[in-house]
Amino acid sequence: MTNGFGTKRRDFIGSLSIGVVTAIFIFIVLLLFVVIGNILINGAGVLSFEFLFDEPRNNMTEGGIWPAIFGTLAVTLFMILLALPVGVSSAIYLSEYAKDSIYTKIIRTSINNLAGVPSIVFGLFGLGFFILFIGKNIDEVLGTGLVFGQPAMLWAAATLAVLVLPIIIVSTLEALNSVPKSHRDASYGLGATKWQTISNVVLPQARPGILTGVILAISRGVGETAPILFLGCAFFLPNLPVADLCIGGYCIPMINPTEQFMYLAYHIFILSTQSANPTKTLPLQYGSTLVLIGLTILLNLTAIIFRYRFRKALGRI
């Protein structure tokens, strides 16, 4: 009787726990649909070709948000280009080369602590380290005047790269550790060196997990506002941060990382808090938010497609 009662009690508690978790999940999903639906209803009417691809006018009450879209894409691109090699290399070192020592434990603890630092602290760090220390020293060495020692897209991207670095490192570590040890042993048995094993056996199998880290990093970086407040982000900047690279008689337009830029998350923040007429700019806020959500989904979808292809190539689907 006691065993039967205990079993029924455990079954009841288990069923209750599953029901509570399911209810919470449904509530979160419904809340997400309500938020996105509200943004979609209020922002869809603003969307147009002019709104997406025109420059802002009249203190951002007219025109479009193309410079903000361009700046967001450019900063995100530079962020991934800076964070991905460092994050993957760090994870390879910790997973494949580092021994289990106090030094390694300190590194892992530091990575975990870095993930918990408030984002505004990263902004102050970027201002002090990248601009006032690295940038000004580069200007002094090159004698270029005030070029690198001022807020710019490069330093904003570098700061966001530091922000998302723990995400990429942890995701890559999980992906590397998921590769069976027998695959490494088989590679060593065939006479491959350690680096040949890592580059030809381990990394190809870990690519889907690495791209998962890239997806999370993009989602985190695109939506951040605090880290770039002091790093060159401007509210009203109609001109794109582009410069012509001339080689011989040919000139190629390229992104200029030393220029200031517009950023969608910061643009929405200013519209909602600093606008002289918040009622007039409210549709613009919803429209810009909808574009930011769509842009994030588009960037993530691109990484998901690559991840799917890598998984399909590995025969994991």
C-alpha positions in Angstrom: 0.0 0.0 0.0 2.8 2.4 0.9 4.7 1.7 -2.3 1.5 2.1 -4.4 0.7 5.4 -2.6 4.2 6.6 -3.1 4.1 5.7 -6.8 0.8 7.6 -7.3 2.2 10.6 -5.4 5.3 10.7 -7.7 3.1 10.3 -10.8 0.9 13.2 -9.6 3.8 15.4 -8.8 5.4 14.6 -12.2 2.1 15.3 -14.1 1.6 18.5 -12.2 5.2 19.6 -13.0 4.7 18.8 -16.7 1.4 20.7 -16.7 3.0 23.8 -15.0 5.9 23.8 -17.4 3.6 23.4 -20.4 1.4 26.3 -19.2 4.4 28.6 -18.7 5.6 27.7 -22.2 2.2 28.4 -23.8 2.0 31.7 -21.9 5.5 32.8 -23.1 4.6 31.8 -26.7 1.3 33.7 -26.5 3.1 36.7 -25.0 5.6 36.7 -27.8 2.9 36.6 -30.4 1.1 39.5 -28.7 4.2 41.6 -28.7 5.2 40.8 -32.3 1.6 41.2 -33.4 1.3 44.6 -31.8 4.5 45.7 -33.5 3.4 44.3 -36.8 -0.1 45.9 -36.7 1.3 49.3 -35.8 4.4 49.2 -37.9 3.3 47.6 -41.1 1.6 50.7 -42.3 4.8 52.7 -42.1 6.8 50.3 -44.3 7.5 51.4 -47.8 10.3 51.5 -50.3 11.0 55.1 -49.3 11.0 54.3 -45.6 13.5 51.4 -46.1 15.9 52.9 -48.7 15.6 56.7 -48.3 17.8 58.9 -46.1 16.2 60.7 -43.1 15.0 64.2 -43.3 13.7 67.0 -41.1 15.3 65.6 -37.9 14.2 62.0 -38.7 10.5 62.9 -38.8 10.4 62.4 -42.6 12.3 60.2 -45.1 13.6 56.7 -44.3 16.0 54.7 -42.2 18.4 53.3 -44.8 21.5 54.7 -43.1 20.4 53.0 -39.8 19.9 49.7 -41.6 23.2 50.0 -43.4 25.1 50.9 -40.2 23.5 48.0 -38.3 24.5 45.5 -41.1 28.0 47.0 -41.3 28.6 46.9 -37.5 27.3 43.4 -37.2 29.5 42.2 -40.1 32.6 43.7 -38.4 31.6 42.3 -35.1 31.4 38.7 -36.4 34.7 39.1 -38.3 36.4 40.2 -35.1 34.7 37.9 -32.6 34.5 34.6 -34.6 38.3 34.0 -35.1 39.1 34.9 -31.5 36.3 32.9 -30.1 36.9 29.8 -32.1 40.6 29.9 -31.5 40.1 30.3 -27.8 37.7 27.4 -27.7 40.1 25.2 -29.7 42.9 26.0 -27.2 40.7 25.2 -24.2 39.3 22.0 -25.7 42.3 20.6 -27.5 45.5 22.0 -26.1 45.0 23.3 -22.6 45.6 21.0 -19.7 43.3 20.8 -16.6 45.2 23.2 -14.4 44.5 26.3 -12.2 45.4 28.5 -15.2 42.7 26.9 -17.3 40.1 27.0 -14.6 40.8 30.8 -14.2 40.3 31.2 -18.0 37.0 29.4 -17.9 35.8 31.3 -14.8 36.8 34.6 -16.5 34.7 33.6 -19.6 31.7 32.9 -17.5 32.1 36.1 -15.6 32.5 38.1 -18.8 29.1 36.8 -19.9 27.5 38.3 -16.8 29.0 41.8 -17.1 26.3 44.6 -17.8 26.4 45.8 -21.3 26.9 49.5 -20.4 30.2 48.4 -18.8 31.4 47.2 -22.2 30.6 50.6 -23.6 32.8 52.3 -21.0 35.5 49.7 -21.6 35.4 50.3 -25.4 35.6 54.1 -24.8 38.6 53.8 -22.5 40.5 50.9 -24.1 39.8 51.0 -27.8 39.4 54.7 -28.3 41.5 56.5 -25.7 44.3 53.9 -25.5 44.6 51.9 -28.7 43.1 54.5 -31.1 45.1 57.5 -29.8 48.3 55.5 -29.8 47.8 54.4 -33.4 47.3 58.1 -34.3 50.5 59.0 -32.6 52.5 56.2 -34.2 51.1 56.9 -37.7 51.0 60.6 -37.3 47.5 60.8 -39.0 46.0 63.3 -36.6 42.6 62.4 -35.1 41.5 59.4 -37.1 41.5 56.3 -34.9 41.4 58.1 -31.5 37.7 59.1 -31.9 34.4 57.2 -31.8 34.0 55.2 -34.9 32.3 52.1 -36.4 35.5 50.0 -35.9 35.5 50.5 -32.1 31.8 49.9 -31.8 32.2 46.6 -33.6 35.2 45.7 -31.5 33.3 46.4 -28.3 30.3 44.3 -29.4 32.8 41.6 -30.4 34.0 41.5 -26.8 30.4 41.4 -25.6 29.5 38.4 -27.7 32.8 36.6 -27.2 31.7 34.4 -24.3 28.7 33.2 -26.4 30.9 32.1 -29.3 33.5 30.5 -27.0 31.0 28.5 -25.0 29.0 27.3 -28.1 32.2 26.3 -29.8 33.5 24.5 -26.7 30.2 22.5 -26.6 30.5 21.7 -30.3 34.1 20.6 -30.0 33.4 18.4 -27.0 30.5 16.7 -28.8 32.9 15.2 -31.4 33.6 11.6 -30.3 37.1 10.9 -29.0 37.2 7.8 -31.2 37.3 10.1 -34.3 40.4 11.8 -33.0 42.0 8.5 -32.1 41.3 7.2 -35.6 42.9 10.2 -37.1 46.0 9.9 -34.9 46.1 6.2 -35.8 46.4 7.1 -39.5 49.4 9.3 -38.8 47.8 12.7 -38.7 49.2 15.4 -36.5 47.2 17.2 -33.9 46.4 20.2 -36.0 45.5 18.1 -39.0 43.1 16.2 -36.8 41.6 19.4 -35.5 41.3 21.1 -38.9 40.2 18.0 -40.9 38.2 16.0 -38.4 37.1 18.0 -35.4 36.2 21.4 -36.9 34.1 20.1 -39.8 31.9 18.2 -37.3 31.8 21.2 -35.0 30.7 23.7 -37.6 26.9 23.5 -36.9 27.5 24.2 -33.2 29.9 27.0 -34.1 27.2 28.6 -36.3 24.7 28.2 -33.4 27.0 30.5 -31.5 27.1 32.9 -34.4 23.3 33.0 -34.5 23.2 33.8 -30.7 25.9 36.4 -31.1 24.1 38.1 -33.9 20.8 38.2 -31.9 22.7 39.7 -28.9 24.8 42.2 -30.9 22.1 43.6 -33.2 19.7 44.5 -30.3 22.3 46.1 -28.0 22.2 49.9 -27.4 24.2 50.6 -24.3 27.6 49.4 -25.5 27.6 51.7 -28.5 26.3 54.9 -26.9 29.8 56.4 -26.6 31.4 54.7 -29.7 30.3 56.7 -32.7 26.6 56.0 -33.0 24.6 59.0 -34.2 20.9 59.6 -34.2 20.7 61.8 -37.4 23.4 61.0 -40.0 22.0 61.0 -43.5 25.3 60.2 -45.2 26.5 56.6 -45.3 29.9 55.7 -43.8 31.4 54.9 -47.2 34.7 55.9 -48.7 36.1 55.3 -52.2 39.1 53.1 -52.5 40.9 54.2 -55.6 43.5 51.9 -57.3 44.9 53.4 -60.4 41.9 54.8 -62.3 39.3 52.6 -60.6 37.5 53.6 -57.5 35.5 51.1 -55.4 33.1 52.3 -52.7 33.8 50.5 -49.4 32.6 50.8 -45.8 34.7 53.3 -43.9 35.2 51.8 -40.4 36.6 55.1 -39.0 33.4 57.0 -39.6 30.4 57.5 -37.3 27.2 55.6 -38.2 23.5 55.2 -37.5 22.2 52.1 -35.7 18.7 50.8 -35.5 18.6 49.9 -31.8 20.0 53.4 -30.9 17.7 55.0 -33.4 14.6 53.5 -31.8 15.9 54.4 -28.3 16.3 58.1 -29.3 12.9 58.2 -31.1 11.2 56.9 -28.0 13.0 59.0 -25.4 14.4 62.2 -26.9 12.0 63.1 -29.6 10.4 66.5 -29.5 7.1 65.1 -30.6 6.8 61.4 -29.4 3.2 61.1 -30.8 4.3 62.1 -34.3 7.3 59.7 -34.2 5.4 56.8 -32.7 4.6 55.1 -36.1 8.3 55.5 -36.9 9.2 53.7 -33.7 7.0 50.8 -34.6 8.2 50.7 -38.1 11.9 50.8 -37.1 11.3 48.1 -34.5 9.6 45.9 -37.1 12.6 46.4 -39.5 15.0 45.6 -36.7 13.2 42.3 -35.9 13.0 41.4 -39.5 16.7 42.2 -40.0 17.6 40.0 -37.0 15.5 37.2 -38.4 17.1 37.6 -41.8 20.7 37.4 -40.4 19.8 34.5 -38.2 18.1 32.7 -41.1 21.3 33.1 -43.2 23.3 31.4 -40.5 20.7 28.7 -40.0 20.8 27.9 -43.7 24.6 27.4 -43.5 24.2 25.3 -40.4 21.6 23.1 -42.1 23.9 22.5 -45.1 26.8 21.6 -42.8 24.6 19.2 -40.9 23.3 17.7 -44.1 26.9 17.3 -45.4 27.8 15.4 -42.2 24.8 13.2 -42.5 23.2 14.3 -39.2 19.8 15.0 -40.6 
